[in-house]
Amino acid sequence: MASPKKKLQGLVAAAITPMTENNGTTGEGLSLSISERRRVAEEWVTKGRNKLDQVVIHVGALSLKESQELAQHAAEIGADGIAVIAPFFLKPWNKDVLISFLKEVAAAAPALPFYYYHIPALTGIKIRAEELLDGIQDKIPTFQGLKFSDTDLLDFGQCVDQNRQRQFAFLFGVDEQLLSALVMGATGAVGSFVSRDLSTLWSN
């Protein structure tokens, strides 16, 4: 089973994708070609070596094959983990279908820790994160946690309460509710804020 060299926790930067010298934002990944995404990942891994604790590469795509290709590439270049959102055009209609997709992506990089990026406002997937986590490590042994970008704090709290023994990373991604999430047991936060002390990167 893949295990992170250090638990993903604390403030985690949602990395900027620099489109030009003066322009870039977070969340550019799905707007880029596969070759552009590979190049951005390579740059972050190379530049982050000996400077960042971890670089987690987002490899989500509408195509399973593209997600697998990006996952395999992340492993080849020395990333510390991969993260995936649910496909959001032909949406998984239940937990089992979603887990099947995630399992296939994780299998393309079997030595890397795997994280699920739960962002229903973007994907339109209404499967609760708490439901998804039930038994997920039995099907995806490399699963290490999730980035929770939703305002449903009840769902988030249940994720934390029901999985305390598993040492999952629970990263919270809604800046406006960060304090509430930390009180509920978030192990870290992924956001658009900047800090001098950021040591981990979540690359889109």
C-alpha positions in Angstrom: 0.0 0.0 0.0 1.3 3.5 -0.9 1.9 5.7 2.1 2.9 9.4 2.0 6.4 10.2 3.3 4.6 12.8 5.5 0.9 13.1 6.3 -0.8 15.7 4.1 -1.8 18.4 6.6 -1.5 22.1 7.4 -1.9 24.8 4.8 -1.7 23.4 1.3 -1.3 25.7 -1.6 -3.7 25.3 -4.6 -1.0 26.0 -7.1 -1.2 28.7 -9.7 -0.8 27.6 -13.3 1.3 30.3 -14.9 -0.2 30.8 -18.4 2.1 33.7 -19.1 4.7 35.7 -17.2 1.9 37.9 -15.8 -1.2 35.7 -15.8 -2.4 32.6 -14.2 -4.9 31.2 -11.7 -5.7 28.1 -9.8 -7.9 25.4 -11.2 -6.6 25.7 -14.8 -6.0 22.0 -15.2 -9.2 21.0 -17.0 -8.8 23.8 -19.5 -5.4 22.6 -20.6 -4.3 19.9 -23.1 -2.7 16.7 -21.8 0.7 17.8 -23.0 0.3 21.2 -21.1 -0.8 19.4 -18.0 2.2 17.1 -18.2 4.6 20.1 -18.6 3.1 22.0 -15.6 3.4 18.9 -13.4 7.0 18.4 -14.5 7.8 22.0 -13.6 6.2 21.9 -10.2 7.9 18.6 -9.3 11.3 19.8 -10.5 11.1 23.2 -9.0 9.6 21.9 -5.7 12.3 19.3 -5.1 14.1 20.0 -1.8 11.8 23.0 -1.3 8.4 21.5 -0.7 7.4 18.6 1.5 5.0 17.2 -1.1 3.7 17.8 -4.6 0.3 16.3 -5.2 -0.8 16.4 -8.9 -4.4 16.7 -9.9 -5.0 14.1 -12.7 -8.8 14.3 -13.0 -10.2 14.4 -16.5 -13.5 13.6 -18.3 -11.7 10.6 -20.0 -10.6 7.7 -17.9 -7.7 7.0 -20.2 -6.5 10.6 -19.9 -6.7 10.4 -16.1 -4.7 7.2 -16.2 -2.1 8.7 -18.5 -1.7 11.7 -16.2 -1.5 9.5 -13.1 1.2 7.3 -14.7 3.1 10.4 -15.7 2.9 11.8 -12.2 4.4 8.6 -10.9 7.2 8.7 -13.5 8.2 12.3 -12.7 8.4 11.7 -8.9 5.2 13.3 -7.6 4.2 12.5 -4.0 0.6 11.8 -4.7 -2.3 12.2 -7.1 -5.8 13.7 -6.7 -8.9 13.1 -8.8 -12.3 14.8 -9.2 -15.3 12.8 -10.4 -16.0 12.9 -14.2 -18.8 15.5 -14.6 -20.2 15.2 -18.1 -21.4 11.5 -18.1 -21.7 11.5 -14.3 -21.4 8.5 -12.0 -24.9 7.8 -10.8 -24.0 6.0 -7.6 -21.1 5.4 -5.2 -20.1 2.1 -6.8 -19.7 3.6 -10.3 -17.7 6.5 -8.9 -15.4 4.2 -6.9 -14.9 2.1 -10.0 -13.7 5.1 -11.9 -11.4 6.2 -9.0 -10.0 2.7 -8.7 -9.0 2.6 -12.3 -7.2 5.9 -12.1 -5.4 4.9 -8.8 -4.3 1.6 -10.4 -2.3 3.6 -13.0 0.0 4.9 -10.3 0.0 2.1 -7.7 2.9 3.4 -5.7 1.4 6.9 -5.1 -1.0 8.0 -2.4 -4.4 8.7 -3.8 -6.8 11.5 -2.8 -10.3 12.2 -3.9 -11.2 15.8 -4.7 -14.9 16.3 -3.5 -16.3 19.4 -5.2 -20.0 18.8 -6.0 -20.6 22.5 -7.0 -18.3 21.9 -10.0 -19.0 18.3 -10.8 -22.7 18.1 -10.0 -22.1 14.8 -8.3 -24.3 14.6 -5.2 -22.8 11.5 -3.7 -22.0 12.4 -0.1 -18.3 12.1 0.8 -19.1 10.2 4.0 -20.9 7.6 1.9 -18.0 7.3 -0.6 -15.5 6.8 2.2 -17.3 3.8 3.6 -15.1 0.8 2.7 -13.1 2.8 0.0 -9.7 1.6 1.2 -10.8 -2.0 0.6 -11.2 -1.2 -3.1 -8.5 1.5 -3.5 -5.6 0.5 -1.1 -3.6 3.6 -2.0 -6.5 5.9 -0.8 -5.1 8.4 1.8 -7.8 11.1 2.1 -9.8 13.8 0.4 -10.0 17.4 -0.3 -13.5 18.5 0.7 -14.6 21.6 -1.2 -18.3 21.7 -0.2 -20.3 23.8 2.3 -22.1 20.7 3.8 -20.3 20.7 7.2 -22.5 17.8 8.4 -21.1 15.6 5.6 -17.6 16.7 6.4 -18.0 16.1 10.2 -19.3 12.6 9.5 -16.3 11.9 7.3 -14.0 12.9 10.2 -16.0 11.2 12.9 -16.4 7.8 11.1 -12.8 7.6 9.9 -10.7 8.6 12.9 -8.9 5.3 13.1 -7.8 5.3 9.5 -5.5 8.3 9.6 -7.0 9.8 6.4 -6.1 13.3 5.5 -9.1 15.6 5.5 -8.3 18.8 3.7 -10.9 21.5 3.6 -11.2 23.8 0.6 -13.9 26.4 1.4 -12.0 29.3 2.8 -15.1 31.0 4.2 -15.8 27.9 6.5 -12.2 27.1 7.4 -12.5 27.8 11.1 -15.6 25.6 11.4 -13.9 22.8 9.5 -10.8 23.0 11.7 -12.9 22.7 14.8 -14.6 19.6 13.3 -11.2 18.0 12.8 -9.8 19.0 9.4 -6.2 18.0 9.1 -5.4 20.8 6.7 -6.7 23.3 4.3 -6.3 23.8 0.6 -7.1 27.3 -0.7 -6.2 30.2 -2.8 -4.4 32.0 0.1 -0.7 32.4 0.3 1.6 31.8 3.2 5.4 32.0 3.7 5.2 28.7 5.5 3.5 26.6 2.8 5.4 23.4 2.4 3.0 21.3 0.4 1.5 21.9 -3.1 -1.7 20.7 -4.6 -1.1 21.3 -8.3 -4.0 21.7 -10.7 
